[in-house]
Amino acid sequence: MIINKLIDVLFEYEYFGYRSSAVSYTDKIYAFIAENIDKPIVRFTPPSHQKYGKKYLKYKANPQTTWYIFFDQKEGKYLVNHILNNHSKDFPELL
């Protein structure tokens, strides 16, 4: 699952000193997704990023970091395909 991979990345690259902190951080992202994936704040993905999913959500984790959660929807089910933040090299294309 994408969120589980994010925990590993955040911990391995030392964004968090404790694995439990990375888990707590990603739990907040997961809760945001669960609460908002079917809300009108969902946006259509620009053509340059549609390989990640047709729609995306923006989650502002703190004043410095915004996460972009890409997903597809089919028959009332959602599949999160990719997640990146504004620190990513791909970020400027999403402005």
C-alpha positions as CSV (number, residue, x, y, z in Angstrom):
1,M,0.0,0.0,0.0
2,I,1.2,3.5,-0.9
3,I,0.8,4.8,2.7
4,N,2.9,2.0,4.1
5,K,5.7,2.8,1.6
6,L,5.5,6.4,2.7
7,I,6.1,5.4,6.3
8,D,9.3,3.5,5.2
9,V,10.6,6.4,3.1
10,L,9.9,9.0,5.9
11,F,11.8,6.9,8.4
12,E,14.6,5.6,6.2
13,Y,15.4,9.1,4.9
14,E,15.3,10.4,8.5
15,Y,12.5,12.9,8.2
16,F,11.4,11.3,11.5
17,G,13.7,10.0,14.2
18,Y,11.2,7.4,15.3
19,R,9.2,5.0,13.2
20,S,6.2,5.7,15.4
21,S,6.4,9.4,14.5
22,A,6.3,8.5,10.8
23,V,3.4,6.2,11.4
24,S,1.5,8.9,13.3
25,Y,2.2,11.4,10.5
26,T,1.0,9.1,7.8
27,D,-2.1,8.1,9.9
28,K,-3.2,11.8,9.6
29,I,-2.7,11.7,5.8
30,Y,-4.7,8.4,5.6
31,A,-7.5,9.9,7.8
32,F,-7.7,13.0,5.5
33,I,-8.0,10.7,2.5
34,A,-10.7,8.6,4.1
35,E,-12.7,11.7,5.1
36,N,-12.3,13.7,1.8
37,I,-11.8,11.3,-1.2
38,D,-15.5,11.6,-2.1
39,K,-15.8,15.4,-1.4
40,P,-15.9,18.2,-3.9
41,I,-12.3,19.2,-3.0
42,V,-11.1,16.4,-5.3
43,R,-9.5,17.8,-8.5
44,F,-8.8,16.3,-11.9
45,T,-5.2,15.5,-12.5
46,P,-3.4,17.5,-15.2
47,P,-2.5,15.4,-18.3
48,S,1.2,15.4,-17.3
49,H,0.4,13.4,-14.2
50,Q,-2.5,11.2,-15.2
51,K,-0.2,8.2,-15.2
52,Y,-0.6,8.4,-11.4
53,G,-4.4,8.6,-11.4
54,K,-7.2,10.6,-12.9
55,K,-8.0,12.6,-9.7
56,Y,-6.0,14.0,-6.8
57,L,-6.5,15.5,-3.4
58,K,-4.3,18.2,-1.7
59,Y,-3.5,17.7,1.9
60,K,-1.6,20.5,3.7
61,A,0.3,18.8,6.5
62,N,1.9,21.9,7.9
63,P,2.9,25.4,6.6
64,Q,5.8,24.0,4.6
65,T,4.4,20.7,3.2
66,T,1.5,19.9,1.0
67,W,0.8,16.4,-0.1
68,Y,-0.7,15.4,-3.4
69,I,-2.6,12.1,-3.3
70,F,-3.4,10.6,-6.8
71,F,-6.1,8.1,-7.2
72,D,-8.6,6.4,-9.5
73,Q,-12.2,5.7,-8.9
74,K,-14.2,2.8,-10.3
75,E,-17.6,1.5,-9.2
76,G,-17.6,3.5,-6.0
77,K,-14.1,2.2,-4.9
78,Y,-10.9,4.3,-4.7
79,L,-7.4,3.2,-5.4
80,V,-4.6,5.5,-4.3
81,N,-1.8,5.1,-6.9
82,H,0.8,7.7,-5.9
83,I,1.6,10.4,-3.4
84,L,4.1,13.2,-3.6
85,N,4.7,16.5,-1.8
86,N,5.6,20.1,-2.8
87,H,9.3,19.2,-2.1
88,S,9.2,16.7,-5.0
89,K,10.9,17.5,-8.3
90,D,7.4,17.0,-9.9
91,F,5.7,19.7,-7.8
92,P,6.0,22.7,-10.1
93,E,4.0,21.0,-12.8
94,L,1.0,20.8,-10.4
95,L,0.8,24.6,-9.8
